[in-house]
Amino acid sequence: MISLSHRAHRGRVSRPMNAIPTPPASAAAPATESAEERHADRERRLDEAASILAVTLLDMWRRERRARREAASGGGS
């Protein structure tokens, strides 16, 4: 169930669905962040996305492999 209260949850404030989103405080002050820090953050996020994608693809491959083995062996439970 979606709560429309304004209480804090995991460091964020939940707002009604029609509320205008505001950027977090860290995004509001990027002027103090160096180009190297932004590059490192971008690389970290790309690495994290690649890791998630790799796990997802591996899970898909395993499910397909398992289904093919079960079909070849007569479709076990």
C-alpha positions as MATLAB code, in Angstrom:
seq = 'MISLSHRAHRGRVSRPMNAIPTPPASAAAPATESAEERHADRERRLDEAASILAVTLLDMWRRERRARREAASGGGS';
ca = [
       0.000    0.000    0.000;
       1.331    3.443   -0.898;
       1.549    5.841    1.988;
       0.983    9.517    1.306;
       2.351   10.632    4.656;
       5.391   12.911    4.883;
       7.417   10.739    7.232;
      11.054    9.900    6.619;
      11.839    6.474    5.158;
      15.406    5.344    4.525;
      16.670    8.892    4.614;
      13.990   10.193    2.269;
      10.685   11.885    2.819;
       7.744   10.235    1.117;
       5.509   12.676   -0.743;
       2.188   12.418   -2.525;
       2.523   11.030   -6.038;
       1.807   14.417   -7.640;
       4.538   16.212   -5.671;
       7.365   17.789   -7.665;
      10.568   15.834   -6.988;
      13.562   17.755   -5.708;
      17.150   16.589   -6.134;
      18.948   15.310   -3.040;
      21.279   17.712   -1.282;
      24.328   15.948   -2.760;
      23.076   16.610   -6.297;
      22.366   20.250   -5.496;
      26.040   21.058   -4.830;
      28.132   19.417   -7.573;
      30.337   22.519   -7.921;
      32.536   21.322   -5.056;
      33.074   17.933   -6.688;
      36.130   17.669   -8.928;
      36.114   16.193  -12.407;
      38.136   13.251  -11.073;
      35.534   12.563   -8.389;
      32.702   12.721  -10.946;
      34.638   10.381  -13.245;
      35.305    7.944  -10.376;
      31.627    8.033   -9.393;
      30.553    7.392  -12.993;
      32.993    4.465  -13.245;
      31.708    3.045   -9.944;
      28.098    3.260  -11.169;
      29.017    1.630  -14.493;
      30.828   -1.181  -12.657;
      27.797   -1.699  -10.426;
      25.442   -1.803  -13.433;
      27.741   -4.260  -15.238;
      27.817   -6.494  -12.177;
      24.026   -6.504  -11.906;
      23.709   -7.267  -15.613;
      26.220  -10.117  -15.358;
      24.336  -11.704  -12.457;
      21.023  -11.326  -14.303;
      22.375  -12.908  -17.483;
      23.960  -15.755  -15.522;
      20.646  -16.445  -13.772;
      18.821  -16.435  -17.112;
      21.372  -18.843  -18.605;
      21.110  -21.175  -15.605;
      17.295  -21.224  -15.791;
      17.391  -21.992  -19.513;
      20.007  -24.706  -19.006;
      17.994  -26.253  -16.160;
      14.804  -26.211  -18.267;
      16.581  -27.886  -21.192;
      18.043  -30.586  -18.921;
      14.634  -31.239  -17.371;
      13.000  -31.406  -20.804;
      15.690  -33.827  -22.017;
      15.264  -36.048  -18.974;
      11.497  -36.271  -19.275;
      10.380  -33.063  -17.558;
      10.950  -33.694  -13.875;
       9.351  -31.630  -11.119;
];
